[in-house]
């Protein structure tokens, strides 16, 4: 028996069953679901940071889409906010590292 206590993709219990094991699950809703999505975002971002694997980055995008939907954020509004912030402060394309301010 292995304990996980984490949000997983919807088909994971089926995949576990196909491997001859039984997954014990519950469905997170409301505040628990939103909190577990935030935890999952950190988990997936850390995995991408460690490996640089594009599949891990795809997982980050999947979690971001789920957060957007769970929070009721409008995709167009998020893009507007992103673009507005990029216009005001720039993006990350140049690789600028702030070492200190004197």
WOGI-V384346 format. One record per residue. N is the residue number from 1. RES is the residue in three letters. SS is DSSP state (H for helix, E for strand, L for the rest). OMEGA is omega in degrees with one decimal (none if undefined). NEAR is the number of other ideal C-beta (glycine too) atoms within 12 Angstrom. Layout:
BEGIN
N&RES&SS&OMEGA&NEAR + N&RES&SS&OMEGA&NEAR
END
This chain:
BEGIN
1&UNK&L&177.1&7 + 2&UNK&L&178.5&10 + 3&UNK&L&178.6&7 + 4&UNK&L&-178.3&17 + 5&UNK&L&177.9&14 + 6&UNK&L&176.2&21 + 7&UNK&L&178.5&31 + 8&UNK&L&177.0&28 + 9&UNK&L&-171.4&19 + 10&UNK&L&-176.4&14 + 11&UNK&L&-177.5&12 + 12&UNK&H&177.8&18 + 13&UNK&H&177.6&19 + 14&UNK&H&179.9&15 + 15&UNK&H&176.9&14 + 16&UNK&H&-180.0&18 + 17&UNK&H&178.0&14 + 18&UNK&H&178.1&12 + 19&UNK&L&175.3&11 + 20&UNK&L&179.1&8 + 21&UNK&L&-179.8&14 + 22&UNK&L&177.5&13 + 23&UNK&L&174.0&22 + 24&UNK&L&-173.0&15 + 25&UNK&L&163.7&19 + 26&UNK&L&-179.2&13 + 27&UNK&L&177.5&12 + 28&UNK&L&178.6&22 + 29&UNK&L&173.5&13 + 30&UNK&H&-176.1&12 + 31&UNK&H&178.6&12 + 32&UNK&H&-179.9&16 + 33&UNK&H&-179.6&20 + 34&UNK&H&178.5&23 + 35&UNK&H&179.3&19 + 36&UNK&H&174.4&26 + 37&UNK&H&178.3&30 + 38&UNK&H&176.5&23 + 39&UNK&H&-178.8&22 + 40&UNK&H&177.7&29 + 41&UNK&H&178.2&29 + 42&UNK&H&179.4&20 + 43&UNK&H&-177.5&23 + 44&UNK&H&177.6&32 + 45&UNK&H&178.4&20 + 46&UNK&H&178.1&16 + 47&UNK&H&177.0&21 + 48&UNK&H&179.3&22 + 49&UNK&H&-179.0&14 + 50&UNK&H&-170.1&12 + 51&UNK&H&-173.0&15 + 52&UNK&L&-177.1&10 + 53&UNK&L&179.7&14 + 54&UNK&H&176.0&12 + 55&UNK&H&177.2&14 + 56&UNK&H&176.4&21 + 57&UNK&H&175.3&19 + 58&UNK&H&176.2&16 + 59&UNK&H&177.1&26 + 60&UNK&H&179.8&26 + 61&UNK&H&178.3&18 + 62&UNK&H&179.2&23 + 63&UNK&H&177.5&32 + 64&UNK&H&178.2&24 + 65&UNK&H&178.7&20 + 66&UNK&H&177.6&26 + 67&UNK&H&179.1&27 + 68&UNK&H&-178.7&22 + 69&UNK&H&-177.9&17 + 70&UNK&H&-179.3&24 + 71&UNK&H&179.8&21 + 72&UNK&L&178.7&11 + 73&UNK&L&177.8&19 + 74&UNK&L&-178.3&12 + 75&UNK&H&179.5&16 + 76&UNK&H&179.0&11 + 77&UNK&H&177.0&14 + 78&UNK&H&178.6&19 + 79&UNK&H&177.6&14 + 80&UNK&H&179.0&14 + 81&UNK&H&178.2&16 + 82&UNK&H&-179.1&18 + 83&UNK&H&178.8&15 + 84&UNK&H&179.3&14 + 85&UNK&H&177.6&14 + 86&UNK&H&177.7&15 + 87&UNK&H&-176.8&11 + 88&UNK&H&-171.5&10 + 89&UNK&H&-177.5&13 + 90&UNK&L&177.5&14 + 91&UNK&L&-179.9&14 + 92&UNK&L&-174.6&11 + 93&UNK&L&-174.8&7 + 94&UNK&L&178.6&9 + 95&UNK&L&-178.8&8 + 96&UNK&L&177.2&10 + 97&UNK&L&177.6&7 + 98&UNK&L&-179.9&9 + 99&UNK&L&177.1&6 + 100&UNK&L&173.3&5 + 101&UNK&L&-177.5&4 + 102&UNK&L&none&4
END
